[in-house]
Amino acid sequence: MARIAGVDIPNEKRLDIALTYIYGIGRVNVKKVLQSVNIDASRRVKTLTDEEISHIAKVIEKGFTVEGDLRQEISANIKRLREIGSYRGSRHAHKLPSRGQRTRSNARTKRGKRLTVGAMKKDDRIKTDTKAPETEAKA
C-alpha cells in the first residue's frame, strides 16, 4: 500500500479513485494533481514507482490543505461562527442544517432518530392515572 499524506492508498484501485481516499482531495483535485505530475489516471496504484508516489505526495503537500490541517481549519471556522453569534453558528450549535434546508419533514440524518412526544402505551397510561390520585391524597 502506498502512503500519501498519512493515508494508506489501496493498491488495486485506479489512481484517480484511490487518491480520493485522502480527506480534502476530490475528483477535480485529483485531475489537477495528476496533470501536474504527468501520470495517467487509469493506472493502478500498485504499478507506481516510489519516485512517482513521492512526487504525487509533494504536489499534494504543497498545493492542498488535507487531512488533519483541513479538519482543524473547518472546526475553527465553525467555532468562529458560534462565537460571533451568527445564524449559521447557532444552527451548527443546535446540530441542524445550516444552509436553508427544510427541517419539518426532512433532515433526519442531521437531527437523528424520531422522538415521539406525548404518545404512551395503554398500560403505561393506566399506571400513571392510578398513581396520580394517591400522590394528591398523601399531600
N, C-alpha and C positions, 0 to 999 in steps of 0.2 A: 504494500500500500504506500502510495506517495503521501507525503505530509506537507501541506501548504497552509500557512497562517494558523498553525496549531490544530488543523483538522485533517483526519485521515480521509483521503480521497479513494473511493472504490476503484479497484483495478479493472474490472470487467466492463465498466461503463464507458460511453463515448466521452471525450474530453469536454465537450460543450455542456453535457449534462452533469458530469462529475464535479466541475468547478462550482456549480450552483449549490453544492453542499456547504460551501463557505457562507456564513451569515453576512449579508451585505453585498453579495455578488449574485446578480440575477442573469437572465439570458442576454440582456442588452450589454451588460458589463462584460460578460464572457466574450462576446464578439469583439469588443474593443481590446481586451487583453490579448486574444489570440491573433488579431490583426497586427498589433504592435510587436508580437513575438514571432510572427510568420510561421505559425503551426496550423495544420489543417484541423478543423473542428471535429471531423469524423474519425480521427484516430482514437484508439483505445488508450487508456491511461497506462496499461502495462507495457505498451510499446515505446513510451517516452524514455529518453536517457536522463541521467542525473543532471546533466547540463541544462536540458530543456526545462526540467522541473524547477531548478534553481532560478532560471531566467523568468519563468512564469511567476514564481514567488516574489522575485524582486519587483516586477511590474506591479503586482497586486499591492505589495507593501508601500511602494512609492505613490501610486495613483489613487488608492481607495482606502476608506476607513472601514475596517472589517472586524468581525467577532467582538471581543471584549470592549475595545475602544468605542465601537458603534453602539453597543448596548449601554455603555456608560453615558454616551452623548445623548441618546434618546431618553434615558431615565432622568438626566439632568434637565432636559428640555421640559419634560412633564412636571418635574419638581418646580421649575421656574414658573410654569403656568399656574400651578396650585398656589404658590406664594404670592403672586401678583393678584390673585383673586379673579382670574378671568373665567368666563363661562366654560371654555374648554377645560380649564383646570378643575373646575367643580365637577364636570362630567366625568373626568378621569378619577377624581376622588371618590365619587359615588359608584364607580365601575359601570358607567352607562356609555352608550355610543356618543362620540363627541363630534361627529360630522353631519348632524342633521337627520339621521335616520329615524324612522318612526319606531316607537317602543311599545305602543299599545298592543299590537298583535305580533310583533317580531322581536328580534334581539334576544333570543333565547340563549345563544352562545355566551353573550356578554353578561346577561342577568342571572343565568343559572336555571336550575330546575324550578318548575312552577310550585308555588306555595299556595295551598288552598286556605282561604280565610273564612272563618265562620261556619264551615261545614263540619259536623260531628256525626259519628255513628249513633244509631238509635240507642244502643246500650249505654254509651257514654253519656248521652243527653239525660237518660233516666237517672243515672247515678248522680249527676250534678244537680238535677232538680230535687232529688230526695235529700241531698246534703244541705241545700240552701236553707230550708226552714229550721233545721236543727241548730245551725250556727246562729240564726237570729234569736231563737228561744234562749240559748245559753247567754247571749249578750244582754 
